[in-house]
Amino acid sequence: MPLLELNDLHQGYRRKSVVRGVSLTLGAGAYGLLGPNGAGKSTLLRTVATADRPTSGSLRLFGEEVRTGRQLRAARRRIGYLPQSFAYPGDFTVTDFVRHCAWLREVPRRRIPAVSDEAVERVGLTSRAGTPLRKLSGGMLRRAGIAQAVVGEPDLVILDEPTTGLDPHQRVRFRELIRQLSDQSCVLLSTHLVEDLAHTCARIGVLYDGVLRFDGTPGELEENGTEDQPGDTPLERGYASALSAAPDQRSEAAW
C-alpha cells in the first residue's frame, strides 16, 4: 500500500499559487526533492506534513484521504517532520525535547524513554543529551531536530534541508540513518546538496515554480545531463538540465 499519494495537488497563499498540480505516489524508501530557492519545496513538504491544507487536489496518507479531525490526528501520529526552521524551548535539554515531541506524536508513554534515547544516539548527540538546546551549536541543533523527527521510526519522515550546518562526517552519518529508515518508512527530504541524494534516494524529483519537472531514479537524472551543463558530476549536470528545460529557467541553470 502506498504511504503517500498526491493527486493534482495545489497549494498557495493570499491568492498566490506556490505548488501547482503535483502528483506523486510513494511507498517505503527515500525520495529526494531538489529545486532552487522559491521553487515551492518547503510549501509542498508543509502540506504533506498536514501543517497546511491543500487549496485543491487530494492528499492521501497511509491509504486514506485526510478530511476530518480524527483522520488528521491519526495521520500525525505516523509522521515525523523537520521544517527548515523550527521553534524550540531553549531551556529544554536534548532529551527533554525529543521526549516531548514523542509525546506529542502519541508514542506510548512506556516506550518514550527508550525510543528517545535511541533517536538521540542515532544523530550522535548522546554526550549532549543533558545540554539545553539554547547552548547547542547550529549543527547540533539541527541534529536534535532530526532526532525529534525520527523518534519512534514514524511511517512517514519529512525532512526539509536536514543537512544544513552538518559537517562532512555528520552528513555521512546522516546518510546511513536515511538508508536505515527507508527500509520500512517513506522518507521525503529536500536539499540543495545534490550528491547527498545520490547516496540515499531511490528516486529524485526536481521542483521548479511549483511544478514537478522531473521524477525518476538518480541514474535517469544523470542520463538527462549533457556536457555543456554546469556541474562537477553527472548528477549535478542532470539536475541543471532539468532546470534548464523549465520555462524562463535557463539563466538560473547556467548560473
C-alpha positions in Angstrom: 0.0 0.0 0.0 1.3 3.5 -0.8 2.2 5.6 2.2 1.8 8.9 0.4 -0.3 9.8 -2.6 -0.6 13.3 -4.1 -3.1 13.8 -6.9 -3.1 17.1 -8.8 -2.2 18.9 -5.5 -2.2 22.7 -5.5 -1.2 25.0 -2.6 -0.9 28.7 -2.3 -1.3 31.7 0.0 -3.1 35.0 -0.4 -4.2 34.1 -4.0 -0.6 33.3 -5.0 -0.1 29.8 -6.4 3.0 28.1 -5.0 2.6 24.4 -5.7 0.8 23.6 -9.0 -0.6 20.2 -9.9 1.9 17.9 -8.2 1.0 14.2 -8.4 3.2 11.6 -6.7 2.9 8.2 -5.1 5.4 6.9 -2.6 5.9 3.8 -0.5 8.8 2.8 1.7 12.1 4.2 0.5 13.8 7.6 0.3 12.6 10.3 -2.1 14.8 13.4 -2.6 13.4 16.7 -3.7 15.6 19.2 -5.5 14.9 22.7 -6.7 16.1 26.3 -6.4 15.1 28.7 -3.7 11.4 29.7 -4.2 10.6 26.5 -6.1 7.9 25.5 -3.6 9.7 22.7 -1.8 9.1 23.8 1.7 5.4 24.6 0.9 5.0 21.1 -0.6 6.6 19.5 2.5 4.5 21.5 4.9 1.4 20.4 3.0 2.4 16.8 3.1 3.1 17.1 6.8 -0.5 18.3 7.3 0.6 21.7 8.6 -1.4 23.3 5.8 -4.5 22.1 3.8 -4.2 21.9 0.0 -6.1 24.5 -1.8 -7.2 21.8 -4.3 -6.3 18.3 -5.3 -6.0 15.4 -2.9 -3.6 14.2 -0.2 -3.8 10.6 0.9 -1.7 9.4 3.8 -1.5 5.7 4.6 -4.3 4.8 2.2 -6.8 7.4 3.5 -7.6 10.9 2.4 -7.2 13.4 5.3 -10.5 15.2 5.7 -11.7 15.1 9.3 -10.0 16.0 12.6 -9.9 12.3 13.5 -8.1 11.4 10.3 -5.7 14.3 10.8 -4.8 13.2 14.3 -4.4 9.6 13.3 -2.1 10.6 10.4 0.1 12.9 12.6 0.8 10.0 14.9 2.6 8.4 12.0 4.5 11.5 10.7 7.9 12.9 11.7 8.6 16.4 10.4 11.6 18.6 10.5 10.8 22.1 9.0 13.6 24.2 7.5 13.4 26.3 10.7 11.7 25.2 13.9 10.8 26.7 17.2 12.1 25.1 20.3 12.1 25.7 24.1 15.6 26.9 24.8 15.7 25.5 28.4 14.7 22.0 27.3 17.6 19.6 27.2 18.1 17.5 24.0 16.4 14.5 25.8 13.5 16.7 27.1 12.9 18.0 23.6 12.9 14.6 21.9 10.7 13.0 24.6 8.3 15.9 24.4 8.0 15.5 20.6 7.5 11.8 21.0 4.7 12.5 23.5 3.1 15.0 21.1 3.1 12.2 18.4 1.4 10.0 21.0 4.1 7.4 21.2 3.1 5.1 24.0 4.4 6.5 27.3 6.2 3.3 28.3 8.2 3.5 25.0 9.1 7.2 25.1 12.3 7.0 27.2 13.9 4.1 25.2 13.0 5.4 21.7 14.1 8.9 22.6 17.4 7.7 23.8 17.8 5.7 20.6 17.0 8.7 18.4 19.5 10.9 20.2 22.1 8.2 19.8 21.4 7.9 16.1 22.2 11.5 15.5 25.4 11.4 17.6 24.2 13.6 20.5 24.3 11.2 23.4 27.1 13.1 25.0 25.0 16.3 24.8 21.7 14.7 25.8 21.5 16.8 29.0 22.5 20.1 27.3 19.9 22.8 27.0 19.0 23.5 23.4 20.0 27.2 23.7 23.6 26.1 24.3 23.9 23.9 21.2 25.7 25.0 18.0 23.7 25.3 14.8 24.8 21.9 13.6 23.9 20.2 16.9 20.6 21.9 17.0 19.9 20.6 13.5 20.7 17.1 14.7 18.3 17.5 17.6 15.7 18.4 15.1 16.4 15.3 13.1 16.2 13.2 16.3 12.7 14.5 17.1 11.6 13.8 13.5 12.8 10.2 13.6 12.0 9.2 17.2 9.9 6.1 17.2 10.6 5.5 13.5 7.3 7.0 12.1 6.0 5.6 8.8 6.5 9.0 7.0 9.6 11.1 7.8 9.7 14.6 6.2 12.9 16.5 6.3 13.4 20.0 4.9 17.1 20.8 4.4 18.2 18.4 7.1 21.9 18.6 6.5 22.2 22.4 6.9 25.0 23.1 9.3 26.3 19.5 9.3 30.0 18.8 8.7 31.1 16.1 6.2 31.4 13.4 8.8 27.9 14.2 10.2 26.5 14.1 6.7 27.9 10.6 6.1 26.3 9.5 9.4 23.0 11.2 8.3 23.1 9.3 5.0 23.4 6.0 6.9 20.4 7.0 9.1 18.3 7.7 6.0 19.2 4.3 4.5 18.2 2.6 7.7 14.9 4.4 8.0 14.0 3.9 4.3 13.9 0.1 4.7 10.4 0.4 6.2 9.4 4.1 6.2 8.8 6.6 3.5 11.5 9.3 3.8 10.8 12.6 1.9 13.6 15.1 2.1 14.6 18.3 0.3 18.2 19.5 0.0 20.5 21.7 -2.1 23.2 19.2 -1.8 22.7 17.1 -5.0 25.3 14.4 -4.1 23.6 13.6 -0.7 20.6 12.3 -2.7 22.8 10.1 -4.9 23.8 8.0 -1.8 20.4 7.8 -0.1 17.5 8.1 -2.5 16.0 5.6 -4.9 14.0 8.4 -6.6 14.6 12.1 -7.1 12.2 14.9 -8.0 13.1 18.3 -9.4 10.6 21.0 -8.5 10.6 24.4 -10.2 7.9 27.1 -10.0 5.7 24.7 -8.1 5.7 22.1 -10.8 7.4 18.7 -10.7 9.7 18.9 -13.7 11.4 15.5 -13.2 10.6 12.3 -11.3 12.9 9.3 -11.6 15.9 7.5 -10.4 19.3 9.1 -9.8 20.6 7.2 -12.9 17.8 8.6 -15.0 18.6 12.1 -13.8 22.2 11.6 -14.7 21.3 10.5 -18.2 19.4 13.8 -18.7 22.7 15.7 -18.3 24.9 16.9 -21.1 28.5 18.1 -21.0 27.5 21.7 -21.7 25.5 21.9 -18.5 27.2 23.2 -15.3 28.1 20.8 -12.6 31.1 18.7 -11.4 29.2 15.3 -11.6 26.8 13.7 -13.9 24.0 14.1 -11.3 24.6 17.8 -11.0 24.6 18.2 -14.7 21.4 16.2 -14.9 19.8 18.5 -12.3 20.9 21.5 -14.2 19.5 20.1 -17.4 16.1 19.5 -15.7 16.1 23.1 -14.6 17.1 24.5 -18.0 14.2 22.7 -19.6 11.8 24.7 -17.4 10.4 27.9 -18.9 12.3 31.0 -18.0 14.9 29.0 -16.0 17.8 28.8 -18.5 19.7 31.7 -16.9 19.4 30.3 -13.3 20.5 26.8 -14.5 23.5 28.4 -16.2 24.4 30.3 -13.1 
